[in-house]
């Protein structure tokens, strides 16, 4: 009966393996479909910004996001099968351990019986010297069996523990997938709302769309000027020796496939290449380490809506910004500021969803949110800034002076500000490429 039960379990495991293989094939096909949507989005972003193209982008993005939901559902199904397979394999190993224990108990019982006899009893019990030595060899054989059984039992226990650990990790992964599924549905709804709002505001007329774009650009420019004026009032001395050495890769890329290759300079095939570098020129790959004038205050990485963003290093979440008091004007949109404890702080801007809270301690590479196009952007991407921690502060927080924007009609904005020398070149602290590339 035990043999039949074990055979049935083995058959079920093989069946599950085949189902997992089939799911893997489906997942690969869905990922290719998502990749095709990403290419459509990238191609459209390079075209002239028109209402027609904007609506097309939102529709393709909706398809991509919905396909992402389908992909996550398939991954959950595959995870279910993996957990079932591991449960069956754990059952098989547990049965094997029980069998080994029973076998070992029987062998040891026989060994105890033989060891309980004195040498005189063994000698007298045998008719010949040959029989006597035969009994001794049998005792040695039993001892060898005990040794073999103990080794096999130890190995089975190790395999059992490995499979139990794998099952627990798979359960954790499944929980992450289920949470990701919820997030993806939120992004789908927001994309639909964005499209509906755009159609309502423009009344499907190109002239109205152009007017909205013009107004947003004007507000954005005015707000940027306000922030620069505010930052020019800050004076702080930064000792270069207080900063981590450059070129050491103390930070990790905040995107899985991040790289220092320009999207416009041969990096088109790189998923999360750089669309804009740090410094006074748009594509300056050798900007000064410390920011000294007007220009881009971080780097922009190509990232579609819903791309996972991770912490560049371990640290404490200093601030998150989720409110929308001045929609379309503040260039950062939704953002996260992390203090890494080594006099470096990092900012992640234009997010679609934030998954951390202020005061939370995070590890390097920990998931913190999804990229997007919140705030004023010409397309979805991740803006990544590195500050000297001593220099950066958030308006209206921890005793800092509140900031009431003229552009936003007196609305109090909470934004990260720093003197020019507080902005650092992210590429000075990042490796050439992320591990995923």
C-alpha positions as CSV (number, residue, x, y, z in Angstrom):
1,X,0.0,0.0,0.0
2,X,2.9,2.4,0.8
3,X,4.5,1.5,-2.5
4,X,1.3,2.3,-4.4
5,X,0.8,5.5,-2.5
6,X,4.4,6.5,-3.2
7,X,4.0,5.7,-6.9
8,X,0.8,7.7,-7.2
9,X,2.5,10.6,-5.5
10,X,5.4,10.4,-7.9
11,X,3.0,10.3,-10.9
12,X,1.3,13.4,-9.6
13,X,4.6,15.2,-9.2
14,X,5.5,14.5,-12.8
15,X,2.1,15.7,-13.9
16,X,2.6,19.0,-11.9
17,X,6.1,19.4,-13.5
18,X,4.5,19.2,-17.0
19,X,1.9,21.7,-16.0
20,X,4.6,24.1,-14.6
21,X,6.5,23.7,-17.9
22,X,3.4,24.6,-19.8
23,X,2.8,27.7,-17.6
24,X,6.4,28.8,-18.2
25,X,5.8,28.7,-21.9
26,X,2.6,30.8,-21.6
27,X,4.5,33.3,-19.3
28,X,7.3,33.6,-21.9
29,X,4.7,34.3,-24.7
30,X,2.9,36.9,-22.6
31,X,6.3,38.6,-21.8
32,X,7.0,38.9,-25.5
33,X,3.6,40.5,-26.0
34,X,4.3,43.1,-23.3
35,X,7.7,43.7,-25.0
36,X,5.9,44.4,-28.3
37,X,3.7,47.0,-26.5
38,X,6.7,48.6,-25.0
39,X,8.2,49.1,-28.5
40,X,5.0,50.6,-29.7
41,X,5.0,53.1,-26.8
42,X,8.7,54.0,-27.3
43,X,8.1,54.6,-31.0
44,X,5.1,56.8,-30.4
45,X,7.0,58.8,-27.7
46,X,9.5,59.8,-30.4
47,X,6.8,61.2,-32.6
48,X,5.3,64.7,-32.4
49,X,3.2,65.2,-29.3
50,X,-0.4,65.4,-30.5
51,X,-3.7,64.6,-29.0
52,X,-4.1,61.6,-31.4
53,X,-0.7,60.2,-30.3
54,X,-1.5,60.9,-26.7
55,X,-4.8,58.9,-26.9
56,X,-3.0,56.1,-28.8
57,X,-0.3,56.0,-26.1
58,X,-2.9,55.7,-23.4
59,X,-4.7,52.9,-25.3
60,X,-1.5,50.9,-25.9
61,X,-0.5,51.5,-22.3
62,X,-3.9,50.1,-21.2
63,X,-3.2,47.0,-23.3
64,X,0.2,46.6,-21.8
65,X,-1.0,47.1,-18.2
66,X,-3.9,44.6,-18.7
67,X,-1.5,42.1,-20.3
68,X,0.7,42.6,-17.2
69,X,-2.2,41.7,-15.0
70,X,-2.7,38.5,-17.1
71,X,1.0,37.8,-16.8
72,X,0.9,38.1,-13.0
73,X,-2.2,35.8,-12.9
74,X,-0.3,33.2,-14.8
75,X,2.7,33.6,-12.5
76,X,0.4,33.0,-9.5
77,X,-1.0,29.9,-11.2
78,X,2.5,28.6,-11.8
79,X,3.4,29.4,-8.2
80,X,0.4,27.4,-7.0
81,X,1.6,24.4,-9.0
82,X,5.1,24.8,-7.7
83,X,3.8,24.9,-4.1
84,X,1.7,21.8,-4.7
85,X,4.7,20.0,-6.3
86,X,6.9,20.9,-3.3
87,X,4.2,19.7,-0.9
88,X,4.1,16.3,-2.6
89,X,7.9,16.0,-2.7
90,X,8.0,17.0,1.0
91,X,5.5,14.2,1.6
92,X,7.6,11.7,-0.3
93,X,10.7,12.7,1.7
94,X,8.8,12.5,5.0
95,X,7.6,9.0,4.1
96,X,11.2,8.1,3.1
97,X,12.5,9.3,6.5
98,X,9.8,7.3,8.3
99,X,10.8,4.2,6.3
100,X,14.5,4.8,7.0
101,X,13.8,5.2,10.7
102,X,11.8,2.0,10.8
103,X,14.5,0.1,8.9
104,X,17.2,1.6,11.2
105,X,15.2,0.6,14.3
106,X,14.9,-3.0,13.0
107,X,18.6,-3.2,12.3
108,X,19.6,-1.8,15.6
109,X,17.2,-4.2,17.4
110,X,19.1,-7.1,15.7
111,X,22.4,-5.5,16.6
112,X,21.3,-5.2,20.3
113,X,20.3,-8.8,20.3
114,X,23.6,-10.0,19.0
115,X,25.6,-7.6,21.3
116,X,23.7,-8.9,24.3
117,X,25.4,-12.3,23.8
118,X,28.8,-12.9,25.3
119,X,31.7,-14.1,23.3
120,X,31.4,-17.5,25.1
121,X,27.7,-17.8,24.2
122,X,28.5,-17.0,20.5
123,X,31.4,-19.5,20.5
124,X,29.3,-22.3,22.1
125,X,26.3,-21.5,19.8
126,X,28.4,-22.4,16.7
127,X,29.4,-25.9,15.8
128,X,32.6,-24.8,13.9
129,X,35.1,-22.0,14.0
130,X,33.9,-21.1,10.5
131,X,30.3,-20.5,11.8
132,X,31.7,-18.4,14.6
133,X,33.6,-16.1,12.2
134,X,30.5,-16.0,10.0
135,X,28.5,-14.6,13.0
136,X,31.2,-11.9,13.5
137,X,31.0,-10.9,9.9
138,X,27.3,-10.7,10.2
139,X,27.7,-8.3,13.1
140,X,30.1,-6.2,11.1
141,X,27.6,-6.2,8.2
142,X,24.9,-4.9,10.5
143,X,27.1,-2.1,11.7
144,X,27.8,-1.1,8.1
145,X,24.0,-1.1,7.4
146,X,23.5,1.2,10.4
147,X,26.2,3.5,9.1
148,X,24.7,3.6,5.6
149,X,21.2,4.1,6.9
150,X,22.3,7.0,9.1
151,X,24.0,8.7,6.2
152,X,20.9,8.2,4.0
153,X,18.6,9.5,6.8
154,X,20.8,12.6,7.2
155,X,20.7,13.2,3.4
156,X,16.9,12.8,3.3
157,X,16.5,15.3,6.2
158,X,18.7,17.8,4.4
159,X,16.7,17.5,1.2
160,X,13.5,17.8,3.2
161,X,14.7,21.0,4.9
162,X,15.8,22.4,1.5
163,X,12.3,21.7,0.0
164,X,10.5,23.1,3.0
165,X,12.6,26.3,2.7
166,X,11.9,26.4,-1.0
167,X,8.1,26.1,-0.3
168,X,8.2,29.0,2.2
169,X,10.1,31.2,-0.3
170,X,7.6,30.3,-3.0
171,X,4.7,31.3,-0.6
172,X,6.4,34.6,0.0
173,X,6.9,35.2,-3.7
174,X,3.2,34.3,-4.3
175,X,2.2,36.9,-1.7
176,X,4.3,39.5,-3.5
177,X,2.7,38.5,-6.8
178,X,-0.8,38.9,-5.3
179,X,0.1,42.4,-4.0
180,X,1.6,43.3,-7.4
181,X,-1.7,42.2,-9.0
182,X,-3.6,44.6,-6.8
183,X,-1.2,47.4,-7.7
184,X,-1.5,46.7,-11.4
185,X,-5.3,47.0,-11.3
186,X,-4.9,50.4,-9.6
187,X,-2.6,51.5,-12.4
188,X,-5.1,50.3,-15.0
189,X,-7.9,52.3,-13.4
190,X,-5.6,55.4,-13.2
191,X,-4.7,55.1,-16.9
192,X,-8.4,54.9,-17.8
193,X,-9.1,57.9,-15.6
194,X,-6.3,59.8,-17.3
195,X,-7.6,59.0,-20.7
196,X,-11.2,60.0,-19.8
197,X,-10.0,63.2,-18.2
198,X,-7.9,64.1,-21.3
199,X,-10.9,63.5,-23.6
200,X,-13.2,65.5,-21.3
201,X,-10.7,68.5,-21.0
202,X,-9.8,68.6,-24.7
203,X,-13.3,67.7,-26.0
204,X,-11.3,65.6,-28.5
205,X,-9.9,68.8,-30.2
206,X,-6.2,69.3,-31.1
207,X,-6.4,73.1,-30.4
208,X,-7.6,72.5,-26.8
209,X,-4.9,69.9,-26.3
210,X,-2.2,72.4,-27.5
211,X,-3.6,75.0,-25.1
212,X,-3.4,72.6,-22.2
213,X,0.2,71.7,-23.1
214,X,1.2,75.3,-23.3
215,X,-0.3,76.2,-20.0
216,X,1.4,73.2,-18.3
217,X,4.8,74.1,-19.7
218,X,4.4,77.8,-18.6
219,X,3.4,76.7,-15.1
220,X,6.2,74.2,-14.9
221,X,8.8,76.8,-16.0
222,X,7.5,79.4,-13.5
223,X,7.6,76.9,-10.7
224,X,11.1,75.8,-11.6
225,X,12.2,79.4,-11.4
226,X,10.5,79.8,-8.0
227,X,12.4,76.7,-6.7
228,X,15.7,78.0,-8.1
229,X,15.2,81.4,-6.4
230,X,14.4,79.5,-3.1
231,X,17.5,77.4,-3.4
232,X,19.8,80.4,-4.1
233,X,19.0,81.6,-0.6
234,X,20.5,78.5,0.9
235,X,24.2,78.5,1.7
236,X,26.1,75.5,3.0
237,X,29.6,74.3,2.9
238,X,30.2,70.6,2.0
239,X,33.5,68.9,2.8
240,X,34.2,66.7,-0.2
241,X,36.0,64.3,2.2
242,X,32.7,63.7,3.9
243,X,31.2,62.1,0.8
244,X,31.8,58.4,-0.2
245,X,34.6,58.0,-2.8
246,X,33.4,58.2,-6.4
247,X,33.7,55.3,-8.8
248,X,33.2,52.8,-6.0
249,X,29.6,51.8,-6.9
250,X,28.3,52.5,-3.4
251,X,24.8,52.8,-5.0
252,X,22.8,50.3,-7.0
253,X,20.7,51.1,-10.1
254,X,17.1,51.8,-9.0
255,X,15.9,49.9,-12.0
256,X,16.6,46.2,-12.8
257,X,18.1,46.9,-16.2
258,X,19.6,50.3,-15.5
259,X,22.7,51.3,-17.4
260,X,24.8,54.5,-18.1
261,X,24.2,54.1,-21.8
262,X,22.4,56.9,-23.5
263,X,19.1,55.9,-25.1
264,X,20.0,58.2,-28.0
265,X,23.7,57.1,-28.3
266,X,23.5,53.4,-29.1
267,X,21.5,52.3,-26.0
268,X,18.1,51.8,-27.7
269,X,18.2,48.1,-27.0
270,X,18.8,48.8,-23.3
271,X,15.6,48.7,-21.4
272,X,16.3,51.4,-18.8
273,X,18.9,53.5,-20.6
274,X,19.5,57.2,-19.8
275,X,17.3,59.7,-21.6
276,X,18.9,62.7,-19.9
277,X,22.2,63.0,-18.0
278,X,23.3,65.1,-15.1
279,X,24.7,68.6,-15.5
280,X,24.7,71.6,-17.8
281,X,24.2,69.7,-21.0
282,X,21.4,67.2,-21.8
283,X,23.8,64.3,-22.6
284,X,26.9,65.3,-20.7
285,X,28.4,62.0,-19.5
286,X,31.4,63.7,-17.8
287,X,29.6,66.4,-15.8
288,X,31.3,67.9,-12.7
289,X,30.9,65.7,-9.6
290,X,29.3,68.6,-7.7
291,X,26.6,70.5,-9.5
292,X,27.7,74.1,-10.2
293,X,25.0,75.8,-12.3
294,X,21.7,75.6,-14.1
295,X,21.0,72.3,-15.8
296,X,19.6,68.8,-15.0
297,X,19.8,67.9,-11.4
298,X,19.8,64.2,-11.7
299,X,19.5,61.5,-14.4
300,X,16.4,60.4,-16.2
301,X,16.0,56.6,-16.9
302,X,13.6,55.2,-19.5
303,X,11.0,53.3,-17.6
304,X,7.4,52.5,-18.6
305,X,4.5,53.1,-16.3
306,X,4.4,50.3,-13.7
307,X,8.2,49.4,-13.8
308,X,9.4,48.4,-10.3
309,X,11.7,50.9,-8.6
310,X,14.2,49.8,-5.9
311,X,16.3,51.5,-3.3
312,X,19.8,52.4,-4.5
313,X,21.2,51.5,-1.1
314,X,20.1,50.7,2.4
315,X,18.7,53.5,4.6
316,X,15.7,55.2,6.1
317,X,12.8,56.7,4.1
318,X,13.0,60.4,5.0
319,X,10.0,61.6,3.1
320,X,7.3,60.6,0.6
321,X,5.1,62.9,-1.4
322,X,1.7,61.6,-2.5
323,X,-0.5,64.7,-2.5
324,X,-1.5,66.5,-5.7
325,X,-2.1,70.2,-4.7
326,X,-0.6,71.6,-7.9
327,X,-1.2,68.9,-10.5
328,X,0.9,69.1,-13.6
329,X,3.1,71.9,-12.3
330,X,5.6,70.3,-9.8
331,X,8.2,68.5,-11.9
332,X,8.7,65.7,-9.4
333,X,5.1,64.4,-9.1
334,X,5.0,61.6,-6.6
335,X,8.5,61.1,-5.1
336,X,10.5,59.3,-2.3
337,X,13.6,60.7,-0.5
338,X,15.9,58.1,1.2
339,X,18.7,58.9,3.6
340,X,21.5,56.3,3.3
341,X,23.4,57.2,6.4
342,X,26.7,57.8,4.5
343,X,26.0,61.5,3.7
344,X,24.2,60.5,0.5
345,X,20.5,60.8,0.0
346,X,18.5,59.7,-3.1
347,X,15.4,61.0,-4.7
348,X,13.0,58.9,-6.9
349,X,10.5,61.1,-8.8
350,X,7.6,60.9,-11.3
351,X,6.3,57.7,-9.6
352,X,2.9,56.2,-10.2
353,X,2.6,54.3,-6.9
354,X,4.6,54.5,-3.7
355,X,5.0,51.4,-1.5
356,X,7.0,52.7,1.5
357,X,6.2,55.1,4.3
358,X,8.3,57.8,6.1
359,X,10.6,56.3,8.8
360,X,10.7,52.9,7.1
361,X,14.1,51.2,7.0
362,X,14.8,49.7,3.6
363,X,17.6,47.5,2.2
364,X,19.6,48.0,-1.0
365,X,17.5,46.7,-3.9
366,X,14.3,46.7,-1.9
367,X,11.1,47.4,-3.9
368,X,9.8,50.9,-3.0
369,X,7.4,51.9,-5.8
370,X,6.5,52.0,-9.5
371,X,7.7,54.4,-12.1
372,X,5.2,56.6,-13.9
373,X,4.6,60.1,-15.3
374,X,3.3,62.0,-12.3
375,X,4.1,65.7,-12.2
376,X,5.1,67.5,-15.4
377,X,6.8,65.0,-17.9
378,X,6.9,64.6,-21.6
379,X,6.7,60.8,-21.1
380,X,7.0,58.1,-18.4
381,X,10.5,57.8,-16.8
382,X,12.3,57.7,-13.5
383,X,14.1,60.8,-12.4
384,X,16.9,59.9,-10.0
385,X,18.8,62.5,-8.0
386,X,21.7,62.1,-5.5
387,X,22.1,64.7,-2.8
388,X,24.7,65.4,-0.1
389,X,22.5,64.6,2.8
390,X,23.7,67.7,4.8
391,X,22.5,69.9,2.0
392,X,19.0,68.6,1.2
393,X,15.9,69.6,3.1
394,X,12.1,69.4,2.5
395,X,10.2,72.6,2.7
396,X,7.8,72.8,5.7
397,X,9.4,69.8,7.5
398,X,11.5,69.5,10.6
399,X,11.5,73.2,11.3
400,X,12.1,74.2,7.7
401,X,10.3,77.3,6.4
402,X,7.0,76.5,4.6
403,X,6.9,77.1,0.9
404,X,3.7,78.8,-0.5
405,X,3.9,78.7,-4.3
406,X,2.8,81.7,-6.4
407,X,2.2,79.5,-9.4
408,X,0.0,77.2,-7.4
409,X,-2.0,80.2,-6.0
410,X,-0.6,80.1,-2.5
411,X,-0.8,76.3,-2.0
412,X,1.9,75.0,0.4
413,X,4.2,72.7,-1.4
414,X,6.6,70.2,0.2
415,X,9.5,69.8,-2.1
416,X,13.2,68.8,-1.7
417,X,15.5,71.7,-2.1
418,X,19.3,72.1,-2.0
419,X,22.0,74.6,-2.8
420,X,23.8,73.8,-6.1
421,X,26.7,72.1,-4.4
422,X,24.4,69.7,-2.8
423,X,23.4,68.0,-6.1
424,X,25.8,65.2,-7.0
425,X,26.3,63.3,-10.2
426,X,24.5,59.9,-9.8
427,X,26.9,58.3,-12.3
428,X,29.8,59.0,-9.9
429,X,28.3,56.4,-7.5
430,X,26.6,53.9,-9.8
431,X,28.2,50.9,-11.6
432,X,28.1,50.9,-15.4
433,X,25.2,48.5,-15.5
434,X,22.7,46.9,-13.2
435,X,23.0,43.1,-12.4
436,X,19.9,42.5,-14.6
437,X,21.5,43.9,-17.7
